[in-house]
Amino acid sequence: MIALVSLAVFFSARLTSTSAAFPTDTLQAGAKPQAAPVQKLELRYDKPVVGAKVRAIVAGLPPGKIVDLQWGTVTGDWVIEDYYFFRGMKYSPASLSLGKFPVEASGRLDATFAIPEDYGGVHDVIATIDGQAVAQNGLDVTQSFEMTPLFGPVGTPVELRVKGLGWRAMENTWVVNWDNRGVGFVTAVSTRGSAVARFRAAGPEGDHPVKIYTGWQGQSYLNFQQAPNAYLPRPDFTFRVTPSRSSTPAVYADEYQAYPLPASEIHMANGNLSVSPSQGAVGTQATLRGEGFPAGTALQLFWQTYVGSRVSGNGFSPQEKEIAKVKVGSNGKIDFPLTIPLDLGGQHGLELRENEKPLARTYFAIETSIVSMNPASGPAGTPVTIHLRGVGWTEYDNLYAATYDNAYMGYACGFNSQGDVVITFRAAGEPGTHLIDLFPGIYQGPPTENQLLYRMPQLTYADDHPGNKIPALHFKFEVTR
């Protein structure tokens, strides 16, 4: 059924007519005429989701003029300060053009546009001529969800593709429940309302219900029919676990995305310094290369990091240590093999000095890596240990939130142990394959906000995690009889 949007009350302040005329005898010669009233723009569509076609209709416009249809929206992102501090999300007003359309000879505009890939919620649609608004209405974009695949063995990667997630509090955080247990939360703050939530199929053979809820602070709001936002969709899916075996490894990490490192800092004319590769796990064999350095000298190479703790009361501070002497060739070039030391995940400086004088600095990013899970099988109650290295230290990448068979288990941090993390628990459940997944979370948000949300698994980590998009880590444990 075709829907006709009418948000006259909502937009009454903006639609107030400017045509209230002064008495003619008070008008002075040369006075500017009053602007034409802003009309209501008629919007027709089947369903207000991203990509849907919309007709915009209005009459009484100047024939032959060109109408620029403007879409009111916001730009959004996570806020990080001084590399370390996570300040939450921020949105700013913005607009974009939906296209330019001619007014018919009859003075009628009949234009068609597609709802852009954008945040959900109410958006202004404004028809402008020569920069002046002539017609306006609002369009309330709703959310859409698609889950794929719908069947497969235990461990099958599942993707929930979302579009139109809102930016306001009641529309910007959603929750995935698997078998009536919370897996984690879904956001699209930095990706204009679109993202992919990733998790794995878990449990015995047969059907498993997957329910998507709205959820402030990452908690599923169960009686949503009675909520102020009851009109929002809360879709249901069913995943069928099949008896075949998954082809995914027993232990693996998602692919690590490129880390946004600063440019190298050079304090010499015509010099440069770089490290290749510029990111990798603890123990990575890298090469430090440079040119323009004092020929034949032996330079000091310093590794820069942070040490301390947020919770001990002693705080934390930068630390550096000399890790090598680097010989410069007779041509002023450097080609030096380097083994990345055991340390915190994330950004580290590599600084070359001559007699304590800084000459140049480049950067390396340590990736989180899996050392081991031991054992990989045993009866229910078996003690299990997972060992990680390179866990981060900033407020946004210091935390991994764990699930066991898609149920939240707890979280682990790596700052106090300089990125070296050991997690212990006991295997549980019936004989068969059981999944342990470690999802990126956020250790700490702004002090004015409730912290519960941030320490839950963020399922949209690959698209929308703030700062460095750290990967999820995956494990299987076989419970035996």
N, C-alpha and C positions, 0 to 999 in steps of 0.2 A: 504494500500500500504506500502511495506517495505521501510523504510527510511535509507539512508546511510549517516552518519554524516561525513563531511569533514571540519575541522576547521584548515586547514594547515596554513592559513595566521595568525589566532589568536595565534597559538602555534609555529609560525616560529622560535621565539627566542629559544624555548626549543628543537625544532626538528633539529636545525642546526647540520649537520654531524660533527663528530669528526674524520673522516677517512682521512682527507687531509694528505697524507704521506710525510715524509721527503725523499729526495733522498737517495737511498740505501747506497751510499758510505759515508753518514754522520752518519749512525747508528752505534753505538758502541756495542761491544759484551756485551750481558747480558741486553741490553736495553729492557724495557717493550714494547710489541706490542701495537699499538693503539687500543682503544676500538671500537667495532663494531658500525656502525651508528644506531641511534634510528629510527626505521621504523614507518610508520603510521599504527596505529591499526584500522582495519575496524570494525565499530560498526553497527549492524543491529537491528532494532526494529520496532514495529508498531506505538507506541505513547510513547514519553519520559515522562511518569508519574511514580510516586512512585509505586513500585511493579511490573512494566512491565518487561518482560523478554528481555534480550539483548544478542546477540551473538557477541563475540569478536574474530576476525579472523586475523591471520598474518602468513606468511610463512617465511622460511629462518632462523629458529631458530635451536639451537643445539638439535638433537633428544635425547629423553629420559630425558631431563632436566625438572625441575618443575618451572612453572611460577606462581608467586604471583601477582595477579591483585590488584592494589592499587587504591583507590578512593580518590581523592583530595577534601577536604571540609573545613569547619570552625567549630569551637565551638563558641556558642554565649550565651549571658546572659545579663540581666539587671544589672547595677552596682549600688550598694548602699554602702555608706561610713558612718561609725560612727552611724549606725542604722537610722539616720535621713535623710541624703542627698541622693537625687536621681541623678545619674550622666549619665543617658541615657543607650544606648546599646553598647556592645563591642563584637567584633568578633576576633578570633585568628585562624591562619592557622592550619589545622589538616589533618589527613589521616586515612583511615581504609582499611582493607583487604576485598576484595570481594570473596576471595577463592583462593585455589591453584590448578593448573591444569597441567597435564603432556603434554609435547610436543610429537606429534606423530613421528613415525619412519621417516616420510617424512620431518620432520622439521616444520610441520604446527601446529599451535595452533587454536583450534576451541572450545571455552569455552562459557558457558552460565551462566549469573548471573542475579539476580533481582535488579532493581534500589532500593537502600536502602531508608528507610524513612528518608528524609533529606531535607535541604533547596533546593529551586528551584534555577535555574540559571546554569551557566556553571561549570562543574566539570571535572577535569583531570581524565582520566582512563589510568593508566600506567602499562604496563606489565614489571615485573622485574624478572631477573634470578640472583640468588646469590647476591641480593641487588643492581644490576645494571639495569638501564632502558634499555629495548631493543625495546619497541614499545609504542606508545602513541597516544591518540586522546582526544577530548573533547566531552562531552555529555551535552546538554542544557536541564535540567529538567524543565518541565512546571508545572503549578499549576492545581489542580483538586478540584472540589467543588461538594458537595452533600447536598441537603436540605431535611430534614424530620421532621414532616410529611408534606404533601402537602394540607391537608384540616383539618378543625376542627372549633369549635366555637371560638368566641372572647375570648382571654386569653389563647389559646392553646400555650404551650411552643414549640418553633421552634428551631431546631439545624441546623446550617450550618457547615458541617464538611469540613475542608480545609486541603490539603496536598501540600507540595512543595512551600510554600510561601518563597520568596527569602530573602536574607540578605542584598542585595544592596538596595540603596535608592529607585529605581524605582520599586522594587518588594517586599518590606517588609511591606508595609501598604496598606490595602484594605478597602473599605467602603461598607456598606450595605444600599441600598435605598429601602424603602417600600412606595409604592404609590408615587414615585418621591420625597420622603422626606428622608433626611439622618437620619438613626437610630444611627449609631456609627461606630467605626473602628475595624479592625481585624488585629491581629498580631500573630506571632509565634516565637518570639525572643528566648525564653528560652526552647522551645519545638521542636527544629530542624525542623521548617517549618510546623509542624502539630498542629492544635488546633481546638476547637469547639467554634463557635460564637453562643451566646444564646440571643434570643429575643422572643417576644410574638405576636401572630396574633391579629391585631387590625382593626377596621373599620366596615362598614356595611356588610351585607350578599352579597356574590358574589366573583368575582375574584379580587385579588390584586397582581399587578406586584412587583416582588422582583428582583432588579438589583444589581450586584456586580461590583464595579468599582475599578480600582487602584486610589489611592488618597494620594498624598503627604500632610502631615499635616492633614490627616483625612477628606479632602474635595474631593468629587467625581469629577474626571476629565472627563467631559462629551464628549469632542471631542477627545476621545482616539484614533480614527482612524488616527488622524494627529499627534499623539505623537511619540516620539522616540521608545517607547515600544509598538507600535500598535500590535505587534505579540502576546502579552500576552492575555490569555482568559479573557473575561468579561461576565460571564454567566448570563442568565435570568432564573428565576423561576416564577411560579404562585402559589399563595396560595388561596384556596377557603374557605372563611368564611361561615360556615354552620349555620342554625338557632338553633341548639341545644345549651344547656348551658354548659359552661366549668365546670369541676369538681375542678378546682383550687380555693383556698380560695380567699375571697375578699381582704385580706391583709396577706402577708406572706413574709418571707425572705428565700433566698436560704440557704442550709446547710452551716454552717461555717466550713471551713477547719482548720486542726490542725495548730496552730501558732508555728513558730520555735523559741522557747524560749531558752535563755542561760542556761547552767547547774548551779545548786545552788553553791554558794560560801561559803565555810566553813573555819572558822579561828580557829578551835579547833581540837585537835587530836581525831579521832574516832567519830566525830560528823556528823550529817546530818540533813537536813531540807527540807521539801517539802510542797506544798499546793495541795489539791485535792478537786474539779477539778482544773486544772491549767489555764483554760480559761472559759469565760462565760459572760453573760450580767451584767450590773450594777444591784446590789441587789442579785447576786448569793450567795447562802449559801455554803461556803467552809469550809474546815478543814485544819488547820495548824498543821503539825506533825513533830516531831523531836526527836532526842535522842543525848546523850552525853553532855547535858547542865548542868550547875552547879545545883545540886539537891536543891530543896526547895526555889529557888530564884524567884523573880518577875522581869521579863525582859520587856524592852520597845519594842513595835512593831511599826516601822515606815513605812508609805506608801509613796512611792517615785513617783514623776510625774514631768511634766513640765508645766509652766504657761507663758503666754505672747501672743504676736501677731507678725506676720510677717509684717503687713501693717501699724501699728501705729507709727513705728519709734522707739519704746521702746525696741524692741527685745523680746527674751524669755530666760528663764533660768530654771534650775532644782529647784524643791521645794520638801520638805518632811515635813510630820507632824506625830506626834505620834497619833496612833488611838486606842491603847489598852495596857493594862498591862497583860502580859502572865505569868501564874504561872507554874513553872517547878515542876514535881512530884519528889517524894523522890528517884525515880529510874533514874532521869535525863531525863525523857521523857516529850514531849509536845503533847497534844491533845486538840487543841484550836479551837472553832467555830468562824467563821469569815464571816461577811457580806461585800461584795465588794462595796466600796463607789461609788458615782456618780463622774465620771471622764472621761478623754479622752480615746478613744479606743486605743488598742495596749498594749505594754509591760510596766509593772510597777514592781518596786522592793518592796519586803517585807523584811525588815531588822530587826533582833533582836539584841538589845544592852543591855549590863549590865553597868549601870552608864556611858552611852555615848560611851562605848567601843563596836565596832561592833563584833558580834560573828558569825553571819551567815546571808546570804541573799538568798532568792528564788524569783521566778518571777511568775506573773499572767498576762494574756492577757485579756483585756476587749473587748468583741465583740460588734459590732454595733447592736442595737436592735430597733425595732419599738415600740413606746409607743402608738400612736394612729393616725388615720386619722378621721377628724371630719369636716362636716358630711360625710356620705357615699352616699348620694343621694340628689337631688334637681334640680331645673330648671337651664338652662344655665345662667351663671352669678353668681351662688352661690359661696360665699367665702369658700375656702377649706383650712384646716390646717393639715399639716403632722408634727408629733413630733417624733424625734429620740433621742436616747442616745448612748453614746459610739462611736461617730464619731472620727476618728483618728486625729493625729497631724503631722505626718511626711510628707515629701514632696510627698510621694507616696501613702499614705492612708488617706489624709485629705479631699478628695474631692469626692462628689457624683454628677454625671451628670444626669439630669432628662430629660425624654422624655414624651410627651403626645400623645397618639395614634401613637407611633413610630416616632415622630418628636421631634427633640432636643428643649428643653425648656430653659435650663440654668443649673447652678451648685450651690451647697451649700457646705460650709466649716464649720468645727467645732472647730478650735483651740481657737479662741478668746472667745468662750462660754464654754470652758472646756468640749467639746464633746456633749453638749446639743444643739440640732439643731431644729429650728422651721421654716418650709417652708410654705409660703402662696401663693395662686393663686386663680383664678376664674375658675369654671367649664365651658367648652365650648363644642360646637358641638350639633348635632341632638339628640333627645331622644334615649336612649339606653345606652349600657355599653361602658365606656371609660377607657383607661388604663393609669396609671402613673407608670413609671418604673424608679428607681434610680440605675444607673450603676456606678461601680467604675471608677474613672478617676485618673489623676495624677495632683496634684496641681502645681508642678513646676519642670521643667527639667533643664538641664545645661544652664547657662546664655548665652552661645554662640548659643543656639538653639532657633528657633521660638517656642513659648509656646502654639500656637493654638491647636496642636494635643492633647496635654496632658489633656486638659480640656474638651474634648469630651468623650462621653460614650465609654468605651472599652468593646466590646462585647465578647472578649475572656478572660474576667476577671478570670474565674474559672481555666483556664489552664496557662495563660501567664502574669498575673498581677505581677509586681515586688514586692518582699518582701512578706508581708502578703497578701494572696489571699482573700480579703474581698468579701462578697457576694453581689449580687444584691438584691434590695428590691422592692416589687411589690404591687400595689394597683389598685382597681377598683372603679370607681365612676359611679353611675347610674344617667344620666341626664333624668329628668322627664319633662312632658309637662307643 
